[in-house]
């Protein structure tokens, strides 16, 4: 395997790892939702939908 192929493979692995780590932050928080898929954040009194 050439040096260029090795670097490309390492780059792809690094990007995959970074994406998997940063994508954890986009999961919805826990909390019950109403029939519309919405709920109120009791700390901020904000009503929002998922």
GUSENU-178520 format. One record per residue: x, y, z of N, C-alpha, C, O in turn. Coordinates in steps of 0.001 Angstrom, whole numbers, padded with zeros to 6 digits, always signed. Layout:
# residues N
XYZXYZXYZXYZ
...
# end
This chain:
# residues 50
+000858-001176+000000+000000+000000+000000+000903+001238+000000+001870+001323+000757
+000566+002172-000853+001394+003372-000962+001113+004318+000212+000120+004165+000924
+001986+005277+000396+001843+006271+001463+000564+007074+001273-000127+007387+002242
+000248+007408+000016-000963+008182-000275-002223+007396+000104-003158+007963+000670
-002251+006117-000199-003400+005281+000166-003535+005163+001682-004645+005185+002214
-002417+005039+002365-002432+004954+003817-002972+006237+004436-003779+006190+005364
-002528+007382+003926-003016+008666+004440-004504+008859+004162-005228+009391+005003
-004959+008431+002994-006381+008547+002668-007214+007664+003592-008285+008071+004042
-006730+006464+003874-007441+005552+004766-007494+006122+006184-008539+006073+006833
-006379+006658+006662-006347+007264+007988-007257+008489+008069-007918+008718+009082
-007282+009269+006995-008167+010439+006954-009623+010020+007022-010414+010637+007737
-009986+008981+006288-011365+008493+006299-011745+007981+007686-012858+008224+008154
-010841+007287+008333-011110+006789+009681-011268+007941+010658-012172+007925+011492
-010403+008935+010564-010475+010100+011445-011797+010854+011256-012430+011255+012232
-012203+011041+010016-013471+011723+009745-014639+010914+010308-015552+011488+010902
-014625+009604+010132-015701+008757+010659-015764+008837+012180-016853+008903+012751
-014624+008833+012831-014587+008923+014289-015109+010286+014751-015908+010360+015685
-014670+011340+014115-015125+012679+014493-016629+012840+014292-017304+013428+015137
-017158+012330+013193-018590+012410+012946-019384+011607+013969-020443+012046+014418
-018885+010452+014334-019616+009639+015300-019583+010267+016688-020550+010142+017439
-018508+010931+017041-018420+011588+018349-019308+012826+018388-020024+013043+019365
-019268+013633+017339-020034+014871+017352-021515+014648+017109-022327+015493+017484
-021893+013535+016491-023310+013297+016220-024070+012920+017484-025300+012948+017482
-023386+012573+018548-024046+012238+019808-024825+013442+020323-025850+013268+020982
-024373+014633+020044-025023+015832+020562-026345+016149+019884-027086+016997+020381
-026670+015512+018780-027915+015817+018084-029075+014928+018497-030188+015108+018004
-028847+013981+019381-029945+013148+019850-030917+013985+020652-030517+014874+021403
-032205+013692+020486-033229+014414+021238-033111+014073+022719-032715+012970+023093
-033458+015029+023534-033416+014805+024974-034615+013973+025404-035594+013841+024670
-034522+013429+026574-035631+012639+027085-036759+013559+027517-036546+014747+027759
-037909+013027+027607-039071+013808+028023-040295+013355+027260-040222+013048+026070
-041409+013315+027946-042630+012877+027307-043138+013909+026311-042957+015113+026494
-043768+013424+025268-044348+014313+024276-045855+014106+024224-046362+013041+024577
-046556+015131+023782-048000+015016+023652-048354+014368+022317-047465+013892+021611
-049619+014344+021966-050066+013674+020742-049507+014322+019484-049515+013699+018422
-049025+015546+019576-048434+016247+018429-046921+016082+018376-046273+016600+017466
-046355+015369+019339-044905+015193+019389-044196+016366+020021-042998+016555+019810
-044919+017162+020798-044360+018367+021417-044370+018237+022938-045054+017379+023497
-043617+019085+023584-043640+019141+025040-043075+020464+025528-042473+021217+024762
-043275+020736+026800-042820+021978+027408-041564+021706+028223-041497+020753+028999
-040564+022572+028025-039364+022543+028847-039697+023332+030113-039871+024550+030065
-039782+022645+031223-040221+023291+032454-039188+024277+033016-039537+025163+033797
-037940+024125+032625-036913+025050+033105-037012+026401+032411-036835+027445+033039
-037296+026377+031106-037343+027635+030336-038769+028027+029944-038989+029102+029385
-039736+027153+030239-041138+027346+029893-041330+027419+028366-042295+028014+027887
-040417+026817+027621-040484+026795+026164-041258+025568+025712-041029+024476+026232
-042170+025721+024753-042928+024620+024176-042370+024374+022783-042349+025278+021948
-041914+023136+022532-041330+022856+021241-041657+021434+020802-042053+020591+021606
-041480+021191+019508-041804+019887+018918-040541+019229+018350-039553+019889+018027
-040619+017928+018249-039487+017146+017693-039880+016578+016361-039083+015891+015723
# end
